[in-house]
Amino acid sequence: MLESFKDQSTNYIEFETRELENVFALLIMGSFVGIPSPPTTLVIRLMPHMVREVYVMQMRAADMDDIFGEITGMFDID
């Protein structure tokens, strides 16, 4: 029973850590999706901690087959 409790507690803490990282990334990168972001100086100081999140976003963007984005890219939309 104690071992099961430890496993469940560890899983919960890992899940909470992932969610806090997502919230952190949303706070820092929120301006890209229209969410008000913290002051620029704070964002610049925190950006070195976002290396992994930026890498994951780049990999997801490269892996996605975005037909709508490709079609929109053909037009000169400013």
LOFIZA-340713 format. One record per residue (C-alpha): x, y, z; residue number from 1. Coordinates in nm, 3 decimals. Layout:
N
{{X Y Z} NUM};
...
% end
This chain:
78
{{0.000 0.000 0.000} 1};
{{0.285 0.238 0.084} 2};
{{0.455 0.167 -0.250} 3};
{{0.133 0.240 -0.437} 4};
{{0.095 0.567 -0.250} 5};
{{0.452 0.664 -0.345} 6};
{{0.389 0.583 -0.713} 7};
{{0.067 0.783 -0.722} 8};
{{0.231 1.076 -0.546} 9};
{{0.523 1.074 -0.788} 10};
{{0.289 1.062 -1.087} 11};
{{0.089 1.353 -0.949} 12};
{{0.401 1.564 -0.891} 13};
{{0.531 1.489 -1.244} 14};
{{0.194 1.586 -1.393} 15};
{{0.184 1.907 -1.190} 16};
{{0.539 1.994 -1.301} 17};
{{0.445 1.949 -1.669} 18};
{{0.137 2.166 -1.625} 19};
{{0.336 2.439 -1.448} 20};
{{0.586 2.435 -1.735} 21};
{{0.296 2.478 -1.979} 22};
{{0.158 2.772 -1.781} 23};
{{0.505 2.925 -1.765} 24};
{{0.543 2.890 -2.142} 25};
{{0.199 3.043 -2.196} 26};
{{0.289 3.342 -1.980} 27};
{{0.613 3.401 -2.165} 28};
{{0.489 3.327 -2.518} 29};
{{0.129 3.442 -2.467} 30};
{{0.171 3.753 -2.679} 31};
{{0.195 3.529 -2.987} 32};
{{-0.160 3.404 -2.930} 33};
{{-0.310 3.729 -2.805} 34};
{{-0.281 3.682 -2.430} 35};
{{-0.136 3.985 -2.249} 36};
{{0.219 3.908 -2.152} 37};
{{0.431 4.020 -1.859} 38};
{{0.666 4.318 -1.898} 39};
{{0.930 4.276 -2.168} 40};
{{1.223 4.303 -1.929} 41};
{{1.088 4.012 -1.726} 42};
{{1.031 3.805 -2.040} 43};
{{1.387 3.868 -2.159} 44};
{{1.530 3.762 -1.824} 45};
{{1.320 3.442 -1.826} 46};
{{1.383 3.343 -2.190} 47};
{{1.699 3.138 -2.114} 48};
{{1.476 2.908 -1.907} 49};
{{1.249 2.857 -2.210} 50};
{{1.501 2.682 -2.436} 51};
{{1.334 2.341 -2.409} 52};
{{0.984 2.482 -2.467} 53};
{{1.095 2.678 -2.774} 54};
{{1.265 2.367 -2.912} 55};
{{0.946 2.161 -2.859} 56};
{{0.735 2.429 -3.031} 57};
{{0.974 2.434 -3.328} 58};
{{0.966 2.055 -3.358} 59};
{{0.586 2.048 -3.345} 60};
{{0.563 2.322 -3.605} 61};
{{0.804 2.136 -3.835} 62};
{{0.621 1.804 -3.791} 63};
{{0.276 1.944 -3.867} 64};
{{0.144 1.932 -4.220} 65};
{{-0.037 2.265 -4.228} 66};
{{-0.220 2.283 -4.561} 67};
{{-0.408 2.599 -4.461} 68};
{{-0.081 2.768 -4.366} 69};
{{0.078 2.673 -4.696} 70};
{{-0.218 2.807 -4.895} 71};
{{-0.224 3.128 -4.692} 72};
{{0.151 3.163 -4.747} 73};
{{0.092 3.181 -5.122} 74};
{{-0.099 3.507 -5.081} 75};
{{0.068 3.831 -4.981} 76};
{{-0.116 3.887 -4.654} 77};
{{0.030 4.158 -4.431} 78};
% end
